[in-house]
Amino acid sequence: MSRREAFDLLCGLLSVDESPELRERLGHTLRSGAVSWPDVVAIASEQWVSAAVWPALRRKSLRGDQSREAMDYFEGMATLNRQRNSKLRAEAIELAAFLNRLDVTPIFLKGSANLLSDLYPDPAMRIMLDLDVLVPPSRVGACAEALQKAGYVQLGDVGFPAHHHYPPLGRPDAEASVELHIDPLDIEFRRFLSFEDVSRHAVTMAIDGARLAVPTTWCRLVHGVAHTQFVNHAFAYGHLPLRDLLDSALLSRSGPVDWDAVVARFSTRSASRMLAFQFTAARQLLGGDIPEHMSSMPLDGMLFKRALFQIAHPPIPLWIERLLRPFFLLRRSLSHGALRRRLARNLFDPAWYRRQWRMVRQSGR
């Protein structure tokens, strides 16, 4: 089994398509004895979806006589991440209750929103790094100050307020850091989704006495596409990030979606191309229930095939990222007055040059 075939098998296992045809095809592949489990494990790890494989196997009743070592690994990852996400969920509710005392209703974003709204069939499925929380821009200072008085400490410096969120806050007994956002996306991409957009359409809920909110489905889809394709440049690098694509596929099947609202946010030619790229991948690889006309532009089909080709040749996207990343960083720094002023200050800071060189070197590994 080639690396590309291992990737295709992984996508089939993770797919939200529950049809008997897919289950039979996957079962035939698994029973063939030709599966390269080391490749499947490696790709799942690279793609941050290792914890989602075991729940997918159970859901499709495909546990069978597979590699015991691989199954133990996937089951262990799911168990550990399920425990961690249970703690993260409790921490999110605790954080919401704390912010409620400041008369703030936090809006959780990305994986946090999906976890709290029970998007995932199994809470183990999503590996999360932090809790992304949207708060009113006028209250972010008070929220950050109150959290620091309560034992949180600032982790690093993101250049706030030029950045769209306050520096990460953490505490020793917490599973993850907290990022207080004043916008869902960086300044350069605020046109796709703003604080006002998300707060206007947020769905408020009460959990264990805490008041919190999550963005409505179309806002989460827009946020996911913009973050994956514009912030992380997946389209330009030829990346197919399965963790993010799986979120899009699950959201597409979570209930009625205002697809017109999604399309309206990506009205320019280049933006609609990136939207089509993400939705092509989510539909074809992971069974997303996405209207076909939203993922059928010919050029995007070619670029999607390029990304699939790169799956089998992993050094290619690494070198593309190494070449393009400095350009994207510079473009971001010149995109807004606050960022340009920060860049001007950084030009006289030797430590800034060392950080940029380190990022360029790391992007090629």
Phi, psi and omega in degrees: 000128179282168178298320178297319178294325176295321178297315180298320178297316179301316179298318178298319179295320183279345187306142176278358174288119182254021184291148177300329181296314179293318180299319180293319180296317178295318179299319178298317179296316182294324181282347184291339182078007183259008183286130175269086184298325175302322178291318179298316179297317181297314182293318178300321178293314178302323186269002179062035179236015181303323183287346182269346186290313182298313175301325178292318177298318179294317183296326180264006180053050184239025183289315168040210183261057182273178177306119183299321181295316180294318181295320177298320180297309183294321178294319179296318178299317180295317181298312181296318182288329175297318178295318180294317181292331175297319177291320179298319179298317179296320178294323178296318179293320177298318179296317179299316180298321178297314181290331176302326180293342175263012182062039178238131173258104183289144174252114182278144185243162170054228184300326179299316179296317181294322179293315183289334180265009177060040178292323187278131176304328175226124183299348178289343194294328188257118172277125184240143180264324184205178176255115179265121188231126178265126178231159179303134181306326182288347183248357186297323179297315180294321179295315180296318180297317181294320179295321180291326175292335181271005175115355176282149177235152181284132181250105177077188183218118180259005180081025177299138013267004176295332177274164185271359174217155178295153177308143181305142178244137181218166175218153188301328185266006183264151178285330185212160176281168180241131175246115178273111183266144169257347173214152179289336182229162180297162185308319184298334186242018182298337182295336180283322184199124182247174175302316182298319179300311184292313184294326181294326185250012183291149178258115182274141178216160176243126179229121178051040176085354179264144178256121181214177181214159174228152178295151175294166189301314183294327177294321179293323176294315179299314180300316181297315180295312182297318182291318182289313189271329184257315180286313182265355173058037180300321180299313183291320182280342185080032178272148172237080186285102188296327180299315180287321180294325178295321175301315179298317181296317180294318179297323182295338181250010185274355182147187180302136180237133175278083184296329178298322178294322178295310183299322183299332181285342182239057189280335180284161184298314182292322180291320179294330178293319180289325175299313180297323179299312181294316184287329173299313181295316182295325181281312186283325183272324191234012172073024178299141181271071186248132179308132187298327182293345180273358182217044187227022178286130186306314182299322181292327175298321178295318181290328175295319177294324176299317180296322177295321177299321182291338176302320181279350182227071188302333178296334184298306179297331177295318179287325176298316179296319180298321181286320188269335186303316178301322178297315181294321178296318179293317180300318178298317183294338181261001190277346185209150182303316180297322179287325178294321178294321178295319178299318180299321178292320183294332182299341180255013182246107181303326180297329180296319179296321179294321179295318181296318180295321179295321179294320180296317180295318182291330183292343181263007183266000000 
